[in-house]
């Protein structure tokens, strides 16, 4: 890992993810999670203030970067629910089968190297009646913007920690055995190639 990846990139990612439009998106979707919850890619904990303390019993959070998680400003002892953090990748979730009521993933699918393997794991750990709660940026509906996404993506991915601008989020979810309920989309304020959002919930098909 180079100096850029270790010291510069985490700050850039954290700063981008905590912009007001993104935080408003988190506020919309995170309260939809309840019961035993898994959050994939917790980063510095930007979703934590938005969990419904009346609905969440236990929250397990995973992230491959302990350095980014250590930037959080929360004391887990103050949480109104049980909490644990584990350093792990979405492709190898350290949990038993059928143990989560909700899996939360926000602004993370763009950078997971093997999304098929990640969803294999999500399906494995979700209870049969459990749900995926998601909010992601991805492929724009406008051909002109999509063209720019495809053009810029190789360089963006290299310097953005593996982030892809042009992933078709609904297609990835539904091609991996989940059915989306109530999909919503919009451009957030900002640079259009990186601002088209998809959010909603999904269940095992």
N, C-alpha and C positions, 0 to 999 in steps of 0.2 A: 504493500500500500504506500503510495507516494505522499508527499507533504500536502499536495492539493486535496487528495481524497480524504486524508485524515483530519486536516485542520480547516481548510477553506470550504470544501463542498458541504459538510454538515451545516455550517452556518448559513450558506446560501439556501439550502433546502429548507431549513427551519424558518428562515425569514420569509421565503416565498409561501410556505404552507400556513403561516400565521397572518397573512394579509386579510383584511376585513371581509372581503367577499367569500373567501374560503372558510373563514370562521363562521360566517352566517350559514353556509351550507352545512357545516358540522352541527350547528345548533338545530337545523331542520331534521337531520337524520338520526343522530345519536340517541335521542329519547325513544326511538323505535325499538331499541335493544332491551331485552329483559331476561331475567332468570340467570342461569349460568352463561356468562358471556366470554367469548374469545375475541380479542382485538388483534388483528394482524397488521404489523407495521406501526406500532404505537409512536415511534419517533420520540419526541420530547414531551409527549402526553397532551397534545393540543385538544384531544377529544374529551379528556377527563372531566372538565367542568360541566359537560352537557349530559352526562348519564343521569337517568332518572333514579334517584336514590330509593324511591318507593318500589321500583320494578327490578333493579339489579340485585342479585344475591351474592354473586361472586364474579370477579373480573380477572381473567388471565390475559396478560398482554405479552406479545412476542415481538421481537425486532432483532435483526442480525447485528445491529450496531449498539453496543453498550455505551459507546461514547456519546451518541445522540441522546439516548435515554437518560444518561447522567446529567444532561442539560435541563432536565425537568425541574420545576420549582414546587413540587408537591411532596407532602409527607404522607406516605401510604397509611400511616396510623390515623390520619384525619379523615380517611375515606369512610363513607357510611355503608360500605360493603367490603367483603373480603377481597383482597387484591394480591396478585403475584405477578412478577415479571420473569420472563425466561429469554435468554439469548437464543434465538432460533430463526430458521427460515420458513417461509410459507410452504415450501416443498417438503418439509419434514417437521410437522407439528408434534411437540412432545406431550401428547395427550392420548387418553384412551378413546376407543370407538364410542360414538353416540353419547357424548357427554356434555355437549353445549346446546342450549336453547337458541342462542344467537351467535352469529359470527359477524364481526364488524370489520369492514375494510374501506378506508378512505384515502384517496390520493396515493395508493400503493400499487395497484395493479399495473400501473404504467411501467414499473421498474422490476417486477418479478420476472426473472429469466425464463422460468418454465411454468407458464400459467396452467397448462394441462395438469401437471403434477400438483400444483398448488390446489387446484379445484378437486383433484382426487382426494387430497388430504382434507379439504373443507367438507366434502361429502362424508368422509369417514368419521370426522369428529362431531358433525351435526347430528342431533336427534332426528328421528324420522319426520317429526312435525316441526323441526327447528327452522330458522330463517336466516338468510344472509341479508345484512343491512349494508348498503354500499353507496359511495359517492366518489366519482372518479372523473378526471378529465380525459378526453380522447378525441377520436376522429370527428372532425367537423362535418356538418351536413352540406355545407356550401363547397362546391367543387373548386373554386378559386382558393379558398382557405385550405382545403384538403391538399391541393397541389403544393402549397407552401409547406404544409406539415411534412409531406413525403420528401420534399427537397431538403428541408432543414434537418430532418430527423437523425441522419447518421452522425452529424456533428453534435447536435443537441444531446443525443444519447451518450456520446463519448464524454462530454464535459458535464453532463447532468446526472451522473451516478446511475446510468442505465435507464433513465426515464425516456419513454417513447411518447411522442406527441400524437401519434396516429392510430392507436389501438382502438378497435371496434369493441367497446366495452360490452354492450348487450349481446353481441355475437359470441364473444368469449364466454360470457356467463351461460348463455343458453346452449352453446355447443358442448358444455361441460356438465350437462345433466341437471340444470336448475331452470325453473320457470319464473320469469320476472313478473312481479305484481306492481302495477301502478308506476311504471317508468315515467320519470320527468326529465326534461332536458332544457338547457338554456346556455347562452353565452354569459359568463360572468364579466363584469367590467375588467378591462385589461387587454393584453395582447391576444388577439383572436386565435392564433395557432395553438395557444396553450390554455385557452379559457372555456372551451366548450365542455359542459358538465353533464353527466348522466347520474341520476340517483334514484333510489327506490329500494325495494326488498325483493327477495327471491326465495323460493322453496325448492327442495329436491323434487324433481319431476317424476 
